């Protein structure tokens, strides 16, 4: 950290654009420390724009092409689970192959001992969860988002890919309030017990009120799981609140 501070100080004195050295964050820093200013494999992290049970999201610049992207860093306690390690690359490649106008594209991904990284399209101004804080949506907007997200799900299910975490925070919006389904397949990588080690429970990984009954019971998910959660989403867009408002 002292070397990095000195580097930044010297860079500012030169008044010339420079690239920060690629210093991977330590496992304990993920989610706790502010990684703004770090460069990781050619991606310069700016401000943190989201966080949750799975990890944190930063706005970043892909330095090679000057493109703004979103970098999601999955917590080490999830990324180092044996099941996650076995399935991460194969499942993420499958998700990256999905092409639909309303599925957030995945540009790159990798896993390290300090976490797993997903590079995605950056969307502004926010997500559906933020928009719903203003109350129910207009019928025209509900129809627009239902069509866009529904078609995205049909495409994914046609490739035998489940989402498993459909909720307002995973519906990203652009300036025209078009909807884009994000975090495809990541929800399937929930932590499982490993040699008695502590792992977060389901409630800390996702929001209980957006789960299908079979997810509570740890049964296998299916396309019906996504459809049920999509129905919860539709209810909330119309009513301005979820059908089940309790904490559990």
C-alpha positions as CSV (number, residue, x, y, z in Angstrom):
1,X,0.0,0.0,0.0
2,X,2.8,2.5,0.8
3,X,4.5,1.7,-2.5
4,X,1.2,2.3,-4.3
5,X,0.6,5.6,-2.5
6,X,4.1,6.8,-3.5
7,X,3.5,5.6,-7.1
8,X,0.3,7.7,-7.3
9,X,2.0,10.7,-5.8
10,X,4.8,10.6,-8.4
11,X,2.4,10.1,-11.2
12,X,0.4,13.2,-10.2
13,X,3.6,15.2,-10.2
14,X,4.4,14.2,-13.8
15,X,1.0,15.4,-15.0
16,X,1.0,12.5,-17.5
17,X,-1.6,9.7,-17.7
18,X,-0.2,6.5,-16.3
19,X,-1.4,3.0,-15.5
20,X,-1.4,1.7,-11.9
21,X,0.5,-1.5,-11.3
22,X,-1.7,-4.6,-11.3
23,X,-1.9,-5.5,-7.6
24,X,-4.4,-8.2,-6.8
25,X,-6.4,-7.5,-3.7
26,X,-5.9,-9.8,-0.7
27,X,-8.8,-12.2,0.1
28,X,-9.7,-10.3,3.3
29,X,-9.9,-7.0,1.3
30,X,-12.7,-8.2,-1.0
31,X,-15.9,-6.6,0.2
32,X,-14.3,-4.9,3.1
33,X,-11.7,-2.5,1.6
34,X,-12.3,0.1,-1.1
35,X,-10.4,-1.2,-4.1
36,X,-10.9,2.0,-6.1
37,X,-7.7,2.9,-7.9
38,X,-6.4,-0.7,-8.2
39,X,-5.6,-2.1,-11.6
40,X,-6.4,-5.8,-12.0
41,X,-5.4,-7.5,-15.3
42,X,-5.7,-4.3,-17.3
43,X,-8.9,-3.1,-15.6
44,X,-8.6,0.1,-13.6
45,X,-11.2,0.0,-10.8
46,X,-13.1,3.3,-10.1
47,X,-15.9,3.6,-7.6
48,X,-17.8,0.7,-6.1
49,X,-21.3,0.7,-7.5
50,X,-22.9,-2.3,-5.9
51,X,-22.5,-5.0,-3.2
52,X,-24.3,-8.1,-1.9
53,X,-23.9,-11.5,-0.5
54,X,-22.1,-12.8,-3.6
55,X,-19.6,-10.0,-3.9
56,X,-19.0,-6.4,-4.9
57,X,-19.2,-4.5,-8.2
58,X,-17.0,-1.7,-9.4
59,X,-17.1,0.6,-12.4
60,X,-13.8,0.2,-14.2
61,X,-12.0,1.1,-17.3
62,X,-10.5,-1.5,-19.6
63,X,-7.3,0.3,-20.2
64,X,-6.4,-1.4,-23.5
65,X,-9.4,0.0,-25.3
66,X,-10.6,2.8,-23.0
67,X,-14.0,1.1,-22.4
68,X,-16.0,1.5,-19.3
69,X,-17.1,-1.9,-17.8
70,X,-18.5,-3.4,-14.7
71,X,-16.2,-5.7,-12.7
72,X,-17.9,-8.1,-10.3
73,X,-15.6,-9.6,-7.7
74,X,-17.0,-12.7,-6.1
75,X,-16.1,-13.2,-2.4
76,X,-13.3,-15.8,-1.8
77,X,-15.4,-17.8,0.7
78,X,-17.6,-18.6,-2.3
79,X,-15.0,-18.6,-5.1
80,X,-12.8,-21.1,-3.2
81,X,-15.6,-23.6,-2.6
82,X,-14.8,-27.0,-4.3
83,X,-18.2,-27.0,-6.2
84,X,-17.6,-23.4,-7.4
85,X,-14.1,-24.3,-8.7
86,X,-15.4,-27.4,-10.5
87,X,-18.3,-25.6,-12.3
88,X,-17.2,-21.9,-12.6
89,X,-15.3,-22.0,-15.9
90,X,-17.7,-24.4,-17.8
91,X,-20.9,-22.6,-16.6
92,X,-19.5,-19.1,-17.1
93,X,-18.4,-20.0,-20.7
94,X,-22.0,-21.2,-21.3
95,X,-23.4,-18.0,-20.0
96,X,-20.9,-15.9,-22.0
97,X,-22.2,-17.6,-25.1
98,X,-25.7,-16.3,-24.6
99,X,-26.6,-13.5,-27.1
100,X,-29.7,-11.5,-26.6
101,X,-30.3,-7.8,-26.7
102,X,-31.6,-7.8,-23.1
103,X,-29.1,-10.1,-21.4
104,X,-26.1,-8.2,-20.0
105,X,-23.1,-9.5,-22.0
106,X,-20.1,-11.1,-20.2
107,X,-16.8,-10.0,-21.7
108,X,-14.3,-11.9,-19.6
109,X,-13.9,-13.9,-16.5
110,X,-11.2,-15.7,-14.4
111,X,-10.7,-17.1,-10.9
112,X,-7.9,-16.6,-8.4
113,X,-7.4,-17.6,-4.8
114,X,-8.5,-14.1,-3.8
115,X,-11.8,-14.3,-5.6
116,X,-13.5,-14.8,-9.0
117,X,-13.9,-11.9,-11.5
118,X,-16.6,-11.2,-14.0
119,X,-16.2,-8.4,-16.6
120,X,-19.6,-7.2,-17.9
121,X,-21.2,-4.4,-19.8
122,X,-21.6,-1.2,-17.7
123,X,-25.2,0.1,-17.7
124,X,-26.4,3.4,-16.4
125,X,-28.4,4.8,-14.6
126,X,-29.2,1.9,-12.2
127,X,-31.4,-1.1,-11.7
128,X,-35.1,-1.9,-11.2
129,X,-34.7,-2.0,-7.4
130,X,-33.8,1.6,-7.4
131,X,-36.6,2.6,-9.7
132,X,-39.2,0.7,-7.6
133,X,-38.3,2.9,-4.6
134,X,-40.4,5.5,-6.4
135,X,-43.5,3.3,-6.3
136,X,-45.4,1.2,-8.9
137,X,-44.4,1.4,-12.5
138,X,-46.7,2.6,-15.3
139,X,-48.5,-0.1,-17.2
140,X,-46.6,0.8,-20.4
141,X,-43.3,0.4,-18.6
142,X,-44.4,-2.9,-17.0
143,X,-45.3,-4.2,-20.4
144,X,-42.0,-3.1,-21.9
145,X,-39.9,-4.7,-19.1
146,X,-42.0,-7.9,-19.0
147,X,-41.6,-8.4,-22.7
148,X,-37.8,-7.7,-22.6
149,X,-36.9,-9.8,-19.6
150,X,-39.4,-12.5,-20.6
151,X,-37.8,-12.9,-24.0
152,X,-34.3,-13.0,-22.4
153,X,-35.5,-15.8,-20.2
154,X,-36.9,-17.7,-23.1
155,X,-33.6,-17.5,-24.9
156,X,-31.7,-18.7,-21.8
157,X,-34.1,-21.6,-21.2
158,X,-33.7,-22.5,-24.8
159,X,-30.0,-23.1,-24.1
160,X,-30.8,-25.0,-20.9
161,X,-29.5,-22.2,-18.8
162,X,-31.3,-21.2,-15.6
163,X,-30.9,-17.8,-13.9
164,X,-32.0,-18.8,-10.3
165,X,-31.8,-15.2,-8.9
166,X,-34.4,-13.1,-10.6
167,X,-35.0,-10.0,-8.6
168,X,-35.2,-6.2,-9.2
169,X,-31.5,-5.7,-8.4
170,X,-30.6,-8.0,-11.2
171,X,-32.6,-6.1,-13.8
172,X,-30.3,-3.3,-15.0
173,X,-31.8,-0.3,-16.8
174,X,-30.5,2.1,-19.4
175,X,-31.5,5.8,-19.8
176,X,-34.7,4.8,-21.7
177,X,-35.6,2.3,-18.9
178,X,-35.0,-0.7,-21.1
179,X,-34.3,-3.8,-19.0
180,X,-31.3,-6.1,-19.1
181,X,-31.1,-9.4,-17.1
182,X,-27.8,-9.6,-15.2
183,X,-25.9,-12.1,-13.1
184,X,-27.0,-15.1,-15.1
185,X,-26.1,-18.4,-13.5
186,X,-24.1,-16.8,-10.7
187,X,-26.8,-17.7,-8.1
188,X,-26.1,-21.4,-8.7
189,X,-22.7,-21.0,-7.1
190,X,-24.0,-20.7,-3.5
191,X,-21.6,-21.9,-0.9
192,X,-21.9,-25.4,0.5
193,X,-20.5,-26.8,3.7
194,X,-16.8,-27.9,3.5
195,X,-15.2,-29.9,6.3
196,X,-17.3,-28.1,8.9
197,X,-16.0,-24.6,7.9
198,X,-18.3,-21.7,8.3
199,X,-20.2,-20.6,5.2
200,X,-22.9,-18.0,5.0
201,X,-26.4,-19.2,5.0
202,X,-28.8,-18.8,2.1
203,X,-30.4,-15.6,3.5
204,X,-27.0,-13.9,3.4
205,X,-26.4,-14.8,-0.3
206,X,-29.8,-13.9,-1.8
207,X,-33.0,-12.2,-0.8
208,X,-35.5,-14.7,0.7
209,X,-38.6,-13.0,-0.6
210,X,-37.4,-13.5,-4.2
211,X,-36.8,-17.3,-3.8
212,X,-39.1,-20.1,-5.2
213,X,-40.3,-22.7,-2.6
214,X,-38.0,-25.4,-4.0
215,X,-35.0,-23.1,-3.4
216,X,-35.9,-22.8,0.3
217,X,-36.1,-26.6,0.4
218,X,-32.8,-27.0,-1.4
219,X,-34.5,-29.0,-4.2
220,X,-33.3,-28.9,-7.8
221,X,-34.2,-25.8,-9.7
222,X,-35.9,-25.9,-13.1
223,X,-37.3,-23.4,-15.6
224,X,-40.4,-23.3,-13.3
225,X,-38.1,-21.7,-10.6
226,X,-37.3,-18.8,-12.9
227,X,-40.9,-18.4,-14.0
228,X,-42.1,-18.3,-10.4
229,X,-39.6,-15.6,-9.5
230,X,-40.4,-13.7,-12.7
231,X,-44.0,-13.7,-11.5
232,X,-42.9,-12.2,-8.2
233,X,-41.1,-9.5,-10.2
234,X,-44.2,-8.7,-12.2
235,X,-46.3,-8.4,-9.0
236,X,-43.8,-5.9,-7.6
237,X,-43.7,-3.8,-10.7
238,X,-47.4,-3.5,-10.6
239,X,-47.9,-3.1,-6.9
240,X,-44.8,-1.2,-6.0
241,X,-43.9,-3.8,-3.3
242,X,-43.2,-7.5,-3.2
243,X,-46.0,-10.0,-2.4
244,X,-44.1,-11.1,0.7
245,X,-42.7,-8.1,2.6
246,X,-41.3,-9.9,5.6
247,X,-37.5,-10.3,6.3
248,X,-37.7,-14.2,6.0
